[in-house]
Amino acid sequence: MANVALRLPENVAGDFFVDSKCIDCDACRQIAPEIFAEDDEYSIVYQQPQSAQETKRALMALVACPTGSIGTVEHHDAHIGIDAYPSLIAENVYFCGFTAESSFGAWSYLIVRPEKDGGNVLIDSPRFATQLVKKIQDLGGVRTMFLTHRDDVADHDRFAKRFRCQRVMHNDDGATRLGIENVIRGEAPFAVDNELLAIPVPGHTRGHTVLLYKNKFLFTGDHLAWSPNRNSLIAFRSACWYSWEAQIRSMEKLLNYDFEWLRPGHGRTHRDTAENMRGHLRGCIGWMKRR
Ligand code: SF4
C-alpha cells in the first residue's frame, strides 16, 4: 500500500500519487500513459484523471504496481481496478496485471482455451493475489504454466499448487532445481502442444525461451521488446546476463517464424504484420551487432 508520507514531491497536486518505493518498472506508464510519466528514476503522476475512464486506468495501474507505490488521497472502489484483470488484449489472450516485485514488475499473460484445445496457459508468473487467482479460476484455471526464464518465475510454485498445472521451463535456467514438471533441454524448438511452440533463445539468460502461440503471438520475456523512441524492436544490452553474441544468434533464429503480436515481460509491446515484424527484427539484429 502506498504511503502518503513518502509521496514524491514531483507528483502533480491532487488525488493520485506515487511514493518513493517505486522501482521504475514502467507498468503504470504503459497502462495509464495519460496519468503517469517517468521522472528520473521514478514514475510520477503528471496529470490527475479527468474522466471515469482515466480514473479506471489509474486504478488498474495501482493494482498492477509491483511495489504498491501508487496511492490515492480520496476513497475509490478498489474493484474498479481489480476486476479489470485479467485484461483482454486480443482474441483469447489476456494481460494479468498484478505484477510481482520479485520479477521487477514483469508482465504475465493468460491464454484462455477450451480443454479440448489444450486448456489455459499462464505465461510467466503474476503476483499470487487472491482476487486474480479467483478470476483465473472463473476463466477455467491454468493447465500449463510457461516460464520464459529464471527472472520472471515469481509465485510460480503457488500457482502450480493451486491449479495443479504442468510447468514448462528450460533446464539451463534452473528448471530442475525449481521442480518444474516439463523441462526443456538444448536449443531445438519444443512443441508444448499443437498451438504452442517453445523456442530456446539463449542470451539474456542461458536458458531463456520464448513462446509462440498460433504463429501470431510471441511472448518474449526479457529477450525482445519494442522501443517507441526508436520505432524498432530492441534487446537490453545492459541487462544481458549471459551472452550478447548468443542473444544475436537467437534473434536470427526468430527470423524463421511468423508473429504479429509481441508481448514482452519488460519493455513495450507492439503489433504489426508478420512481414513488418520480420523487417523490424532484421533491423534489431543489425543494431545489436553494432552495440
Ligand atoms: S508500476 Fe509502480 S513500481 Fe512500476 S513504475 Fe509505476 S509506480 Fe513505479
Boltz pocket constraint, residues with backbone or C-beta under 6 A from the ligand:
constraints:
  - pocket:
      binder: B
      contacts: [[A, 18], [A, 21], [A, 22], [A, 23], [A, 24], [A, 25], [A, 26], [A, 27], [A, 28], [A, 29], [A, 42], [A, 43], [A, 61], [A, 64], [A, 65], [A, 66], [A, 67], [A, 68], [A, 69], [A, 70], [A, 105]]
      max_distance: 6.0
